[in-house]
Amino acid sequence: MTTFTSTLPDDLLKKLGEMAHKLSIPKNKIIEIALQIYLDQLVRAEYIHSYKQAANDEDILSIAEEGMEDYMKQLEP
């Protein structure tokens, strides 16, 4: 594991310390969990953005509709 050094605003560091004490978890573990959640949310936001772009792309919509037609044909008895 790599060591990382950073600065935080005093009020945020105080809140972090209080929560770490309350939960009996090291401060770095709280930061690690929070950062992982935040990065996951950024990835989800990228997916949402790309799907919104695809929804406005006529070529992508056409390909999706063709794929759906094929899928529906496979479901027919």
C-alpha positions as CSV (number, residue, x, y, z in Angstrom):
1,M,0.0,0.0,0.0
2,T,1.3,3.5,-0.9
3,T,1.4,6.4,1.6
4,F,-0.5,9.5,0.5
5,T,-0.2,12.9,2.3
6,S,-2.7,15.7,1.8
7,T,-4.1,18.7,3.6
8,L,-7.7,19.1,4.6
9,P,-9.7,22.1,5.9
10,D,-9.6,22.2,9.7
11,D,-13.4,21.8,10.1
12,L,-13.4,18.8,7.8
13,L,-10.6,17.2,9.6
14,K,-12.3,17.8,12.9
15,K,-15.5,16.1,11.6
16,L,-13.4,13.2,10.3
17,G,-11.8,12.8,13.6
18,E,-15.1,12.9,15.5
19,M,-16.6,10.3,13.2
20,A,-13.6,8.0,13.3
21,H,-13.7,8.1,17.1
22,K,-17.5,7.5,17.2
23,L,-17.2,4.5,14.8
24,S,-13.9,3.3,16.2
25,I,-12.5,3.3,12.7
26,P,-9.2,4.9,11.6
27,K,-9.5,8.2,9.8
28,N,-7.7,6.8,6.7
29,K,-10.3,3.9,6.5
30,I,-13.1,6.5,6.4
31,I,-11.3,8.4,3.7
32,E,-10.6,5.2,1.7
33,I,-14.3,4.2,1.8
34,A,-15.6,7.6,1.0
35,L,-13.2,8.0,-1.9
36,Q,-14.2,4.6,-3.3
37,I,-17.9,5.5,-3.1
38,Y,-17.2,8.9,-4.8
39,L,-15.1,7.3,-7.6
40,D,-17.9,4.7,-8.2
41,Q,-20.4,7.5,-8.5
42,L,-18.2,9.3,-11.1
43,V,-18.1,6.1,-13.2
44,R,-21.9,5.8,-13.0
45,A,-22.2,9.4,-14.0
46,E,-20.0,8.7,-17.1
47,Y,-22.3,5.8,-18.0
48,I,-25.3,8.0,-17.6
49,H,-23.8,10.7,-19.8
50,S,-22.8,8.2,-22.5
51,Y,-26.3,6.7,-22.5
52,K,-27.8,10.2,-22.8
53,Q,-25.5,10.9,-25.7
54,A,-26.5,7.6,-27.4
55,A,-30.2,8.4,-27.0
56,N,-29.7,11.4,-29.2
57,D,-27.6,9.5,-31.8
58,E,-29.8,8.3,-34.7
59,D,-27.3,5.6,-35.8
60,I,-27.1,4.1,-32.3
61,L,-30.9,4.1,-32.0
62,S,-31.3,2.4,-35.3
63,I,-28.8,-0.3,-34.3
64,A,-30.7,-0.8,-31.0
65,E,-34.0,-1.0,-32.7
66,E,-32.7,-3.6,-35.2
67,G,-31.3,-5.6,-32.3
68,M,-34.6,-5.4,-30.5
69,E,-36.5,-6.7,-33.6
70,D,-34.1,-9.7,-33.8
71,Y,-34.6,-10.3,-30.1
72,M,-38.4,-10.2,-30.4
73,K,-38.3,-12.7,-33.3
74,Q,-36.3,-15.1,-31.2
75,L,-39.0,-14.9,-28.5
76,E,-41.8,-15.8,-31.0
77,P,-42.9,-19.5,-30.9
